[in-house]
Amino acid sequence: MSDAFLSKSEKIVRPGGLLAILGGGQLGRMTAMAARTMGFHVRVMDPEPQCPASFVADETIVGRWDDVDAARRLAADADVVTIEIEQIGVEALRVVESLAPLRPGVQPIRIIQDKTLQKPWLAENGFPVGPFRVVRSETELLEAVAELCGDVFVKIGRGGYDGRGQVRIVPANPAAPSPVSESRPGAPSHLVEAVKLVAVGSCVVEKALDLECEISVMAARNPSGEVRAFPASRNHHENQILAWSVLPAGMGPDLEARAEALAADLVAKLGMVGLLCAEIFVTRSGELLINELAPRPHNSYHQSERGCATSQFEQLVRAVCNLPLGSTELISPCAIANLLGDLWLNGEPNFPSALEVPGVRLHLYEKHMPRAGRKMGHLSAVGATAEEALERVLEAKRRLWIA
């Protein structure tokens, strides 16, 4: 169909067009690199003038996530706008949407960026989730902890990531939990921290589950309604930050099919255009329960650049530009390991030694201030099997510590 007959929401953006990205972190950087490879121009908006994406974008607009004026300048004359971080102010999103196609739209981002909206939306629309409560006060927190039998995670509604804004409460006696408030003598420190979270903003209290593993599944959707899901990745966290991820996840075909169908159903039900990553708990009884959603590229799919026919970053560009989606076929087992700022605290990591491992590549984000817990880059590897790819990337990471 000729572009003249397409609505704004169906607009096809061809190579040579201007793709604008809300956010200039490492996800924006890798999306920009994929877009530049395909012949697109790129503009990004970020609070930091020298953000990771600034080194590969044509232009960087400096502004906070709620800066309406900066968002307006980002969207001006852009052919399409997408996101690499969901914590963008709703008013800024609305201004963008009034000036250019915003993919995904305001409503999906609004739901996903606040866990106190996201979790009820999932439950109300029939998607599988573990027991949870939304709480807005200390009283509601204590009631929720008691109702969920004491062993819970308390998560701030907005802004928490990589374990930040999250506290686990474990009762001293799981058979008879008796939570106490901060104001009462003997309040355990974990509950004190949870009370502080609720004082900052509304939270979700989630019952701790008996898990076999954690996976994620990425799905893409374009304005034409085409949907494709990637194979599930298996994830391992340390200190609540993703340490490594591997494709394929190594699940049976039934679980794999169910997981991919869940992600495809989610992206369609939300009516969003772009990428949606569903973080999913696999329980020991074989249940798939959705943990959280991310409406953007995801750390657990960086290895798609190595092992899949289409990387998550190219797929995002294809989706938001209303181009045919690429194949999500897994060509080779692949894995990634995150590189946190801790590696740099005692000097430069031993990159030459790591790169001696067959099949390993180094990806650094050009962040100039290493600090503990900050994602500075990642290693990726391919192998004949998932186990080999993971073994290679972890061996390369171990070598980084060798003087």
N, C-alpha and C positions, 0 to 999 in steps of 0.2 A: 504494500500500500504506500502511496505517495505521502511524504511528510505533511503535505498541505491538508490532508484529511485526518491527521492525528491530533488528538486533544493534547493539552499541556501535560497531562499525566501519562500520556502514551508516547511522548516525544522520544525519537531516536537521536542519540548524540553520536555523531560519527567522529573518527579520528581527525584531529585538528581542532576539535571543540575544547571548551574550557571546563574542567572538572574542579569544583571547589570542595574542600574538605574541612569540616568543623573539627579541629584538633590536629596538632602537628607532632604527636608523639611517635613512637616507633611503628605503630600500626598505620598512621598516616604516612610515614616515611616509606614503608614497604608498599602501600597502596599507590603512592605517588610514583615509585619506581616502576611498578607494573603499568601504570597509566602512561608514563613517558615512553616505555618500550612500545606501547600500542599507538603512539603518535598523538596523545592528548597533551594539552597544556594543563598545568596544575596550580591552583592557588590554595593556601591553607590559612587557617586562623588559629592562633594559640597565644596564651599569656606570655610565652617566652619568645623573644625575637630570634634567638638561635636554637629553636627547638629542633629535634632530629629531622623533621620533614623539611625544614627551611633550606637544607643543603641540596635538596633535589627538586624543590618546587620553583616555579617561575616567580612567585610572589608570596610573601608572608604578611598577613594582617595581624597586628598585635592587639589582643583584647581578651578580657576575662570571658568565662563561659556564659555569663549573663549580660555581656556588653552588646546591647541592641545596635548601637551605631557601628561597631566593628562587624557584627553579623550582616548588617545592611551593606557594608562595603565589600564583604566577602561575596555576597550573592549578586552584587551588581554586575550585569552582563554575563554572568556564569550560565553555561548551558544546563548544568545539573549540579546539585549540592548533595553531599553525603556526609556521614559522620565516622569518626574513629574513636569517639568517646561519647557515652550517653549522657553525661552530666552537663548538658547544655540547658541554659534557662529556657523555659517554655515560651516566654515572650520573644526571645531572640530567634527561636525556631519558627514562630509564627511570622516574624518579619521576613525571614529567609523564604518561607513557603509562599509569601505574597509576591516575591520577586523572581523566583526560579523553581523548577521542580525539586522538591526536597524528598530524597529517597534514602531511608524510609521516611514516612510522614510524621507529623507532630504526635498524633495519638499513640502509635506504637512506642515511640521513644518515651512519652509521658508515662505510660504504664510500666515500662521496663525499668526506667531510671529510679523508681521508688518501690522497694520491696514490699511496702505496705499496700501498694496497689497491685503489684505483679503477682504476689502469692494468691490473694483472693481471686484475681482474674483467672489464674490457672485452675483453681478449684471450681469456680463458677462455670467454667467452660468445659468441665469434664476431664481435664488433664490430670494424670496421677501425681499427687504430692504427698509427702509425709504429714503427720499431724502438726499443726501450727496454730498460733494465735497472734493477732495484731494487738499490740499494747501501746498505750499512750500515757501511762502514769505508773508510779511505783506500785500502787495498789493492784492495777491490772497485771503488772509484771509478776507480782507474788502469786496472784491467782493462777496465772498461766503456768508458772513453774510447778505449782501444786497439781494442777489438772494434767500436766504432761509428765507427771511422776518424777520430776526433779532433774533428770539428766537431759539438759537442753543446750541449744545454742541461741544466744541473743544477738540479733543482727540489726544495726542501725538501718533505717529505711532508705536514706539517701547518702551516697558518697562513700560507703565502705567498699574496700577492695583489698585483695592480697592479705586477708586476715585483719586488716584495719577495720575498726568499727564493729568488732565481733568479740564476744566473750562466751566461753563455755562454762556452764554451771554443772558441777557434779556433786550430788549429795554425799555427805559423809557416810550416811547409812542409806543406800539405795532402796532398801525395803521400807523405810519410813522417813522420807525426806521432810524436813521442816524448815523451809526457807525463812530467813529473817531479814528485816530491812536494815539499811545502813544505820538507822537511828537506834537500833537495838544492840545491846552489848553482845559481843561475840560474833558479829556479822562476818561471814567468810569473805575474803578479799574478792573472789570471783563474783559474788553477788553484789558487793559494793561497786565493782566496775560496771556491772550490768545496770545498776540503778543510775549511775552516772550517764550511761548511754541513753537511757530513757529520758533523762533530764535534758539531753541535747535535742532529741526528736523522737518521733514515733518509731517503734521497733517491731520486728517479727521475732517471735519465740518459736523455735522449731525443736521438736523431739529428736534426740539423738537416735540414730538407726543402726541396726546390725548390718554392716556393709560387707559385700564381697569385694567391690572395687568401685571406682569412680570413672565415668567415661564422659565424653562430650560428642555431640553430633552437630555438624554444620549443615545448614540448608540455605539455598539461594533461591530467590524469586525475582523475576523481572516484571515490568509493567504489563507485558503480554500474558502473564499468568503462568509462564513456564517455571517449574520447580525442579530442582535437583538437590539431592542430599549426598554428602560425602560419607564414606565409611566411618564408623565410630572410632575415636581414638581413646586409648587407655591412659589415664593420668595418675601421677603420683605427686603428692604435696608434702612439703616439709615446712614446718612452722606456718602452715596455712598459705604458703606460696607455691605455685606450681614449680616442681623441681625438674620433672621430665614427662614427656608424653610420647606415645608410640602408636603407629599405624601399621597393621590393623590392630584392633583392640584384643583380638584373640578370644572373642566370644563365639558361642555356637551360632549357627545360621538363623535360628528362630529369634534369639535375642537381638542379633544384628539387624534383622528385618524390622523387628518391632521398634528398635531405637531410631532407625532411619525414617520409619513411617511417622513416629512421634514428631521429629523435627520438621518433616514436610507438612504435617498437619498444623503445627504451631505457626509456621511462617505464613501459611495460607489463612488461618483463622485470624491472625493479627492484621491481615491485609497489607503487610509491609513489603516494600521493595528493597532488595539489597541482600545482606547476610543476616542470618539468625543462628547463634550458637546456643544449643541447649546443654547445660551441664546436668548430668543425670547420675543419680545414685543407683547402683545395682545391689540389691539386698541379697543376703545369703539364701533367701527363699525364692529368688528369681524375679522379684518385682523390679520394675523400672520406675523410679520416682524422680520427678524433675526437681533439681535443686535451684538453679537460677538460669536466667536468660541473658544473652548479650546481643544487641542488635548491630553487630559490627564484626570485623575480623577478630580472631581470638588466639591467644597465646598457644593453645593446645593444637592449633592447625598450622603453625609456622612450617612444620615439616611437609605440608602439602606442596610447598615450593619444590621439594626434592622428589617426592614419591608419587604425586598425583598428576594426571594428564593436564589438569588445570589447577593452579595454586588458588588459595582462598583470595588472594589479592587481585589476581586477574579476574576471578569470578565476580568479585565485587564491582570492578570496573565494567564488566560485561552486563551485570544485572542492572546497575543504576543508569547505564547508557542505553538500556533496552535493546541490547545486542543478544544474539543467541547465546545461551549459557553453554559453558564448556563441559566436556566430559569430566566426571568425578572419579573415573576409573583409577584404582590404585595400580600403578605401574611397578612400583618396588616398595617393599617394606621400608619404613623410614622412622626416624626418631629425632627428638630435639632435647637438649638440656639447657636450662636457663643459666645465664651468667649474672650473678648479683654483684653489687658493689663491694661486698665483703672480699671478693677476690683481689681487689686492688689495694686493700688497706695495708698490706705488707710489701707493696711494690708491684711492678708490672707482671701480670701473669705470663707463664711460659707458653706463649702461643706457638712458637716453632715446634715444640715438643708435641703439643696437642695435634698439630696439623700433620704429624707423621703417621697418624692412625689412618688406615685406608678408608676411603668413603666419607671422610669428615670435612665439613666446611665451617668457616667462622663467619658470624654475622654480628657486627658491632653497630650500635645505634648513634654514635657520635654524641653521647651525653658526656659532658666535660666534668661533672662533679660526682665521682663515685661515692656512694654511701651504703651502709649496711641495709640490705633488703631492697635496694633499687635495682631494677632490671636494666642492665647495661648492654646486654646482647644475648646471643645464644649460639650453641653449636648444633649442627644438624649432621645426620649420617644416614646412609642407605646401607642395606645388607640383603643377603639372600633370604633371611627370615627376620621377623620382628625382633626376635631375641638377639640376633647378630647386630642389627642396626642399633638396638638399645645398648648392647655391650660396647660397641665401638664409640658411641657418643659419651658414655659414662667413663670409659677409659681415657678418652681425650680430655674430659673435664678433670679427671684425677691428675693428669699430667700438667695441668695449668698451675698446680701448687708446687711442682718440682722446681727448685732453684737451678 
